[in-house]
Amino acid sequence: MKGMLLFIIKAYQFVVSPMLGDRCRFYPSCSDYAYQAIERYGMFKGLCISLKRILRCHPFNPGGFDPVP
């Protein structure tokens, strides 16, 4: 299941993300962050960490460097 989720994120990065352009306020991008979090912590905890990050990615947050804990 973890492998399938990582594959979906990579597919998003190669297919959808180039059409949207660079819009993420953070480095690494939210999709890279999610990939790293799931790879490091597993599916459940990685998804929770990723969701918190995605919820912080909005116009009122200055963004910046935010590595996976």
NORTA-V465563 format. One line per field, one symbol per residue. ss: DSSP state (H for helix, E for strand, C for the rest). phi: phi as a letter, one per 30 degrees, with the letter a starting at -180 (. if undefined). psi: psi as a letter, one per 20 degrees, with the letter a starting at -180 (. if undefined). A space follows every 50 residues. Layout:
BEGIN
ss: ???
phi: ???
psi: ???
END
This chain:
BEGIN
ss: CHHHHHHHHHHHHHHCHHHHCCCCCEECCHHHHHHHHHHHHCHHHHHHHH HHHHHHCCCCCCCEECCCC
phi: .edddddddddeddcdedddidbddcbdedddddedddddcjdddddddd dedddddbdccdijdbddd
psi: gghgghgggggghhggghhhaoipirprrhhgggggghggirgghghggg ggghhinrhipibapnrp.
END
